[in-house]
Amino acid sequence: MSGDPTKASQWEGADIYIHDTIGTAGPTDLTTAWGTGWTVVGLLDGEEGATWERDEESSEKYAWGGILVKRTKSKHKRTLKFVALEDNDTVFKLINPGSTRTTTAGVTSSKIKVPKGHEFSLGMELREGDKVVRRTVKRAEVDTVDEIKESESEVTVYAITVVLYPEADGTLYTEISGEVE
């Protein structure tokens, strides 16, 4: 058998973090807690997982005789889709940017407004045994929120797709990984 089975991952746990200030860096090691201002999205649908998607356009140029001579790429877009299972303040802000929610004497009042663009920093942490992967996106924004179904037979879920904006040098996200001792 060729290959290395220790390089295959089936993640036992994951968290997604949001920071309202764009450009915020995440931890630079695998054990330091996410800093002040980072809020966790909460329970995530582990079966759905987190889906990283690439989208781009390409153009091919051919010479006479059908010989491919050049291929160019443009309009690169990277997204992350995850499914939140909690209705907490962090999820509320993601699906209702610009809206407000307050709780007084056990009663929560929400004013839902037409969504406006809201950019933020995003962090993700994956765990499998002692193996940890952390990713930090310095600038992101909610791209889409799938329909939200409320019923007696299913848990309400919030399927959120986030678009990643590159930094000035083209970096989409920073990743650190390794074994925690």
N, C-alpha and C positions, 0 to 999 in steps of 0.2 A: 504494500500500500504506500502510495506517495502522498505527500501533504502532511500537515500538522493539525491533528484534531484539537489541540489546545487553542488554535486560532479561530475556531468556530464559537459563536456566542449565541446563547439563548438566555436573554436577560431576565433575572429574577425580580428586579425592581427598577423603577425609574421615577424621576421627578422632573418637573418643568418649573422653572423660576422666571418671574417677571420683575424687572426694575423699571420704574417710570422714567428714569433719566437715561436718554440714549447716550451711547458711548461708554457705559459702565462696564468695567472689566470684571470677570469672574475670578474665582480662586485660581492661584497659580500652582497649586499642588493638589493631591488627591484626598487630603484629610481635613483641610481647613474648612470650617463652615462657610456657607454662602453669607456674605456680609450684610450689614444693615441696609435696608431698603429693598432687598430681594424678597419677594413673597412667592410662596409655593402655590401652584395651580390647584393642588390637592390630588385626590384619587384620580388615577388615569385608567382607562380601559386597557388592561394588559393584553387581552386577546386582539384588540385592534392595533395595539402598539403605536409607534410613531413612524410616520412615513415621510421620508425625505424625497422630494421630487425635483427633477431637473427638466427645464423646458428651454429650448433654444431653436432658432431658425438657422438653416444652412443653405448655402447656394453653391451649386457646382457649375464649373465652366468646362466645356468640352471643345476640343479642336475638331476640325474636319476628320471624319473617319470614326467619330465617337470616342476619341481618346480623352480621358479625364486629365486635365492639366492643373486645375486649381479647385480647392474647396474652401469656402469661408464660413465662419460661424458668427452669428450676431444675436442680439436680443436674448441673452442668457437670463433665466429667471430660476431662482431656487426657492422652494417652499417646504414647510414642515407642517404636517397634519397630525393632530392628536385628538383624543376624545376624553374630555373631562367628565367626571361623574358627580362632581359636587357643584352646588349652587352657593358659592362663597363670594366674598368681595372681589377677589382677583379674577375669577371667571366672569363675574358681573361686569367688571371694567373692560374685559376683553371683548365680550359680546355686545356691550352697550357703551361704547366710548362716548364720553361727554355727558352721560347720565349720572344721577346721584342716588345714593341709598343711605338712609340713616335709620338707626334703631334707638328708640326711646321707650323705656319701661316695658321692654319685651315685644314691642310692636315695630316692625320694619316697614318703612315707607320708601318706595322707589319712584323716581320720576324718570321715565324712559324717554329719551330724546332721539331725534333723527341722528344716526351715527355720523360722526365727523372723524377724520383721520386722527389716529393717535399712535405715535411711534414710541417704542420702548426698547430696552435691552432684554435679551432672552437667554436663559441658561438651561442646560439639560444635563442630567446625571443619570447614567445607566450603571447597574450593579449586577454582578454575577459572582457569588462567592467573594473572593478577595480582589477580583478584577473590577476596576472602576474606569469609566470614560466620562469626562466632563467636556461639554461644548459651550462656548459663549458666543452669542451673536450681539454685536454692539448696536445694531439698528435694525428693527423689525417692525412690522405692522400687520394687524389682522387683515387678511385678504378676503376670506369668506367664512361664514358660519352656516353650516348645514341646517336644514329645518329642525326645529326642536319639537319633539313629540312628547306630550304629557298624557299618560294613560294609567289604568289600574293594573296592567299586566307587564309593564316594562319600566325599568328605571329611566328617568329623564337623563338624556345625554346631550353634551355640547360638543359637537364635532367642529373643531376650529382649525382653519388653515392660515398659517402665518407666512408672509413673504419676507425674505431676507434681503436687505439692501447691503451692497458691498461698501467697505471702507474705501478711503481715497486710494489705497494701494491695491484694491481689488479683492481684499480678504473678505470672504463671506462669514466665516466663523473660525474660532480658534479651538483646537481640541487638545486635551491632555489625557493620557491613559496610562495604565499600569496596574501593578499589584499593590494592594495596601497591606502593610505588615502589621 
